Amino acid sequence: MRRSDPGQLGLFAETPEPPAPRDLDWPADLLALAGRLARWPLFLGTSSWSFPGWAGLVYPPGLPASALAGRGLAWYARHPLLRAVGVDRSYYGPLTAGDYRAWAGQVPAGFRFLAKAERSITTPPEQLPGGARSTDAFLSADRLRRLCVEPLLAGLGPGRAGLILQFPPLGHRHRRDPAAFAARLAGLLRDLPAGIDCFVEVRNGELLVPEYFAVLAAAGASHCFSVHPGAPPLPEQVALAGAAGPGPLLVRWNLQRDRGYEEAKAEFAPFNRLCAPDPATRAAAAGLAAAALANDRAVVILANNKAEGSAPLTLVELAREIDQRIAADRTGELSNAQDVRSSTNG
């Protein structure tokens, strides 16, 4: 029997893996911007990360879609500005400590994860799909601890984990008595452990009453400033909540007020350009972030593709505006200091 040609691959030989794609060549001005903002506790990120349309923006061209599911977060974390990420999967079903641990191994130290609580905890059963309904899950502190808090802390460790309690626009019987809702929320937030930042995202403006903010303060939780058609505009939320809080500031830029989720998804895909810039929201978010940073408060901002068309590009523009505001504030402080010295010397 003739020996096969050693230079010829056998029929069942493994196909060699293609060479790993090269890192993107980041523009010099983006690297400089990231360097200036790295001095501040500012964590910018997107809601999830596996979007093939981000090739050339976050991922190298030619990176196969299959790689995004397994190692996409490692590439995502190479972006100069992206120091956080939202985890949406946990909203549809609980994740394990192993899931979080695997992701943590793909990112540098100091990277932040913001995971949503499982939806049955924050959504009344009558508002859930039939297969997801559970009559005893809504506002269950035990379920929150077992399914959300414990896996997050075990997988990520203290200081890297954030938990978002995202409430949908609630039906009338859950919002007709805002003080009663606040009391039930207090039961959900009882005994939150140290080492995890908890944020509550409420999309009914009528629930943002003093009792609600008092409950958050007592529990060591923070209000999530949500940009969403169901929530009041950011300036109104700031007027109600104030910029101060016990933990980091969180802004979630989800969706413009004049669009629905599916409408924006269809219009903006594949999420590689700014289709509908929203300068008013950008200015409000940048001002809120700069004020919090000036008060030594950490800031986390998560952007969705459905906000303007491309979450990474939204964050680049937002980062530039935050940087400009910080520079302007510093210039004003120096000017004031010089005026004080001049008046003293005079």
N, C-alpha and C positions, 0 to 999 in steps of 0.2 A: 504494500500500500504506500502510495507516494505521500511523503510528508508535505504538509501544506506550506506555502510560502510564508516564512517568518515575518515578512513585511506586510502580510495581508491580515486584516482582522477576521477572526472566526465569526461564524454565523451568530453565535450567542454572546459575543464579547460585549462588555458594557460600553455604551457610548461615552466618550470622555466628556466631562463637564466643560461648558464654555468658560473662557476666562472671566474672572470677576470684573464687573464694570468699574470704571474709574470714578473717583469722586468728581462731583461737579466742580467746575472752576467758579467759585463764588466771586462776585464783583467786589472790587476793593472797597467801594463805599459801603456795601452791606457788611463786610468784615469790620470796618471801622465803626459803623453804627452798633454792631453787636458788642464790640469791645467796650464802647462807652456805656452801654446799658448793662453790661455784665457786672459793673460796680454796684448795681442796685439789686434789691431782692425782687426782681421783676421776672415772672415766669409766663411766657407766652406759649400757647399751644393750640392745637386743633381738636375738634370733636372726632375722635377716631383717626386712623391714619392710612388705611389700605385703599388708596385711590390711584389707579393706573394713570389717570389724567394729570397727575402731578409730576410726571416724567419731565425732567428739565427744570422743575421748580424745587422739588424735594428729592426726587429719585433720579439716578442717572438714566438717560435714555437706554433702552435695551434691557432693562431689568425686567425679567419675566413676572407676570402677575402672580404666579405661584410663589415667588420669592417674597412678595409683600406679606402674604399670610404668615410665613414662618419667620422671616428675618427683616421684615419691612421696618419695624420699629428701630432697629439698629441703624438703618440708613436715615430714617426720619431724624434721629437724634444727632446726626452730623450737621444738620442745618444750623447755621450760626445763631439764629434767633430762637429756635424751638427748644425750650427747657422744661416743657410740661406737655401732657397729653390727656385728653378726656377718654374715658373708657365707657363706651355706650353698651357694650355687650352685656355688662352686669345688670342692665335695666331689664333685659328680657329673660334672664335666668342667672342664678347664682354662679359665681366663679370660685375656684379653689385657691388655696394659698399657693399651690404649685403653679397655677396660671400666672399669678402676679410675680412669683419668684422668677419664672422664666423670662418675663418681660423685663424685670429689674436687671437681669443679667445682660441685657442688650443695650443699656443706657449708662451714661456716666453718673458718678455720685452727684447728688444734689438735684437730680431730675425729679420732677413731681408727677404723680399720677392722681387724677381726679375721677373716681369711679362713681357711677350712678347706683343708688340703692335699687334693689329689685322692685319692679313696678307694682306688685301686689301690695307692697307696704305703703305706697303713697297714692294709690289709685283705688277709689271705692269699687267694690266688686261689680256693681251695676254698670260701671264705665269700662270694664275690662272685656276682652274677647272671651267667649264662652269657655274655652278650654283653659284659660288662665285664672278663672275666678276662684277665690277662696274667701269664705265668709269671715274667717277669723284672722286674716293676714293684715287687713288695713289698719295702719297705725299700731302695729304690734312691736313693742320694744324688744321682746324676746326674739322675734324673727329678724329684726334689724341687727341684733347682736350676733346671732348665729350665722346668718347668711351673708352679712355684709361686713360688719366691723371686724370680727375675728379673722376671716380669711385675708382681709386687707392688711391688718397688722402683722399677721404671721408671715405673709408673703413679702411684704415690703419693709417692715420694721417701722418704728416710730419716726415721725418727721418727714416721711416721703409720701404719706397717704392722705388723700382728701376724699371725703364722702359727700356726694350731692344727693339730697332728697328732693327730687324733681316732682312736684305736684302738678298734674294737668289742670286746665281750667275746670273747677269743681262745679257740680250741679247745685241747684238752689238749696237743697236741704243741708248741704255741707258748708255753705257760705252765708246763710241767712242770719247766723249768729256768730260773728267773728270772734267774740270773746270765748264762746264755747269751743270753737275750732282751736284757738290758742291753748285752751286748757288741755285738750286732747293731744295737741302737739307736745306739750310739756311732758305728758306721760311717755310719748315716743322717745323723747330725748333724754330721759332720766338715765343717770349713771353712765354717760358717755365716758370712755376711758381717755386717759392722757395719751398723747402721741398721734392723734388723728384729728385733722381739721374737718369739721362738719359744717355744711352749708345747706340752707333751706331755700329752695326756689319755688315761690308761690306766684301763680300767674293770674290770680284774681285780685285786682287792686283793692277791693273792699275788705280783704282780709289783712291788709297791711295797716293794722291798728296798733295803738300803744301796747296793748296786751301781747300782741304777737312779738314785737321787738323786745319786750321785757322777758318773755319766755326764752328767746334766743340768748339774751345776755346771761340769764340765770344758768343756762345749760352750757355756756361757753361756745355756743354755735354762732354762725354768722349768716346774715341775709345774703343770698345770691342775687346780684343785680342782673336781671334777665332782660335781654332785648328780644321781645316776642310780641306778636299781635295781642295776646291776652293780657300782657302786663302793662302797667303804666310806663310812659317814656322814662328814660334814665333820669332826667332832671327831677321828675316828680318823685321817683323812688328815693333819690338822694335827699330831697326835702323831707320825706317821711322818715327815712332811716338815719340820716346823717352819715358822714364819711367814717366816723369812728366805729370801732368794733373790737371784740376780744381777740380775734384771729386775723388771718390774711383777708384781704379784699378779693372777692371773686366776681368777675363779670363774665357772663356767657352771652356772646353775640350770636343769637340763634337764627333770627328770621326777620325780614322787614315787615312793617305793619300792614302793607298793602298787598302781601302775597301769602298764599298758602304753601304748605310744605311740598306737596306733590307738584304744584305749579312751579315753584322755584327749582325743584330738582330737574324737571323736564326742561326748563328754560336755561339753566346754568350748566348742565352737564356738557363736557367732561370735567368741569371745574378747574380750568387752566387759565382763566382770565377774569378780570373784574367786569362783570356784565352790567351791574347796577350799583355803582358807587353810592355810598351813603355818608356824605361828609358830616352831616349833623350828628349822627350817632358816633362817628369817629371822634369828633371834637368833644362830645360829652364823655366818652370812655377815656380819652386821653387826659382830659381835665381831672376826672375822678382818680385815675391812676397816679398822675403827677402829685395831686394833693395828698394821697395816701403815702406815697414814697417819701414826700417831704416830712411826713410825720412818723417816719421809721416803721411803716407798716408794709409787710410783704404784699405783693399784688400778683394775682393770677388772672389772666384773661384767656378764655377759650373762644375761638371763632369757628363757626360752621361754614361749610361751603355755600349754604343757602342764604347766608347773610348778604354777600355781595357778588358771589359767583366763584370765588376761589379762596378758601381759608388761608393758605400760606401767603397769598398776595395781600389779603386784608391785613394780616399781622405785620407784614413789612411796612405798609403805609401807616398803620397805627403806631408801630415802633418809631417811625420817623417823627410823627407828631408828638409822641411822648418825649422824645429826645429834645425836640425844639422847645417844649414847655419847660423841661428841666433847665435847659440853657437859659431861657428867658427868666425863670425864677432866680437863678444864680446871678444873672446880670443885675436884676433888681435888688438882690440882697447886697451885692458889692457896692452898688450905687448908694443904697441907704447907709451902708457902713461908712463910705467916704463922706457922705453929708454929715454924719454924726461927728466924724473926726474933724472935719472942717469947722463945724460950729464950736466944737470943744477948743480947738486950737485958736479960733478967733476970740 
